[in-house]
């Protein structure tokens, strides 16, 4: 995993996951929260959450700390911003997946 995530450039797995996270969160906000346009504050919130979450997962995969996958999911959900948490819960309730 260390080699996989070592690259942080434009075509890296890190950037791919980040862009996917941003796309999913923006889609959830528009579909499930009635947001018609994502403002700059919300874009920053999504990006900050996404990069922090990816960083924690990378650290975990590379052995920086020990946790079960369930614990990682619980921690990730605990720190999600409220508006994104609500959008995710509505998406899950509608049967939509993160993919």
ABEGO torsion letter per residue (X at the ends): XAAAAABABAABAAAAAAAAAAAAAAAAAAAAAGBABBBAAAAAAAAAAAAAAAAAAAAAAAGABBBBAAAAAAAAAAABBAAAAAAAAAAAAAGBBAX
